[in-house]
Amino acid sequence: MSERSERTSDVSVAHLVDTVGDELVEPPLIDESPRRYSAIDIVGPIAVFAALVGLWYLMHHWGLRHIFDKPGYLMPPPHEILYDSFVRRVPQPDGSDFVARNDLVAAVLSTAKVTLLGLGASIVLGTAMAVLMNRARWVERTAWPYLIAMQAIPILAIVPIVGSIFGYESNTRILICVIISIFPIVSNTLFGLQSVESSQHDLFSVRGVSRRTRLFKLEFPSAMPAIFAGFRISSGLSVIGAVVGELFFRQGSTGIGIVMDKFRSRSLWTLTYGALLLTCLLGIAVFLLFGWLSKLAIGRWHDTSLRQST
């Protein structure tokens, strides 16, 4: 290393030491250039989507009947699913029209509310638990086996028990969301907090900063990528918890799980698949929401999308 680069390194380290106690040390930007999209980024997803739709039509017209010996209406074609679920108007005896879209949209909004409330509770509780486990080793050793046990319990087995104890209203559905989604938040947050380099801890120790300052200005910023990875994993699990709770409880506000089960019991398969489609879109929307929040919180310094295509 040249003498000039050694002087530059010394100055940089001295600047970091002087500013640790006063402000958050921000890592340098890795790359400021925007990501360049290639043709495969667009053609690839379209091709896979077209292949899946084609496979669906094949199963409807030929596969179910000749391979599984089942009637084709069990997998109605996509255009019928979309039309019956969101466009078709069915006349009723009282002169009104039944539009499944109205029930489906209202139901998915109800499920979205339960999902976000449960996920929010998981984030608060899971982050607090991870901080405590990171601060005290005995807390980690005490709580970790029970967290693993809770993650290993089949959700379908515990939902009826939870409903019998706490009732069948929306609060119990939120509890189911917390049970199924809290583990990834705790594990990822704890991993991120414990993954800070020892040299960075030494830098903060030189200034004699408090544990609170070390937590909010070193450990949390360094752990943010892992924390938001846990949030994105838990977002999908929270949707599953909300829908499973609705399928079992069938009381309280009418969510997408209740509507889906009602259509299935009446053999309205196109509407059943329409409800399933909205459930998938809800999971994707929540996942994308936390991806967007991750970009806002972390910034460009850890954005993997900055990798240039070759």
Steps between C-alpha positions, in 0.01 A plus 500: 500500500636842409574772755214713363243222537624431856450866593152496346408186697625656825296813440186297424535294818562812706191663352291194587628500858418870539146464369387173659365665812315773316340361187432182315792376296367430152687251281608635164279443201595192305369619168293797394426387147148370431448137417495416133221268394560241232247332275491189717370707793181561303477200270576246774201574730265534201614166360456322834154654546396393151627146566303477825181626335548254215554215746182604683295483178657163418403362840145630461438359153703180516717439807243464776282262300771277351766507772307531826157383381339818633253739334645808335284746696722444806756721320293752303688696231649834607270712283193348668651559845559868425162552334290327768694654789529861388262569208199270490166626635260226614129602523336429837132414574448841663602677179850595614828383353762293681853604416763280665754780466332701776517214751855408401639853529330563836629166629860553391501846662385343827774239476756769418408685819551189713823422315654844557393514865644157566819578312536830684465324836756240390746772401471679834515186714758322286739795484472557878571133566801500268646806674460337842651175375792692353561689825482206738623155408281336765190651336603353165564156648169511688274624220656334196377141561142622545514709184620196307224288654238759406631507144491119481135469611272445197280808473199291396526306826521800730236725340196309641656502848572873488146566378348292778696695764490858370186498286453538127511874439754711313734530800554124496579511128762764576646268766524221241689736269743582781558134584581404141702809401706602804781244472665633179498852647668390822757277330595745224515800734713310751729379221543855372572643845759231571670533161658840557875483446711504815717779357195726485417417861860586591462834326197583714676377812783747440251782547339335801148532357199371691326173421200696374715698257674182386161336436345781295810627320690180432305178552162599357642670186725201433215255558247676276549272194440189711211662686310589184569156356317362803216747447454387140495133601249568776274702270403190305464293816270763649267472199495122546418541869212737429347273234542183709335670797205600283462152356477350848312768696238610243384768745560871532574711194471318166851456365623346178540159667132491599389608152730244338361219716141610427559487124677164527216343700260608224732362228545847349850421384559811290418722799711281729801550274419871480521523879827305491635741238421800721670327793816459293486864392464606865812305594694651211382852590612467862834356389556788257400749770781385725738490209422867438537582870833318497629728226388806697657382826823350371568721201718414203806387695367145538267481200572177316315632198802720432695206362563559137390242246776334309 
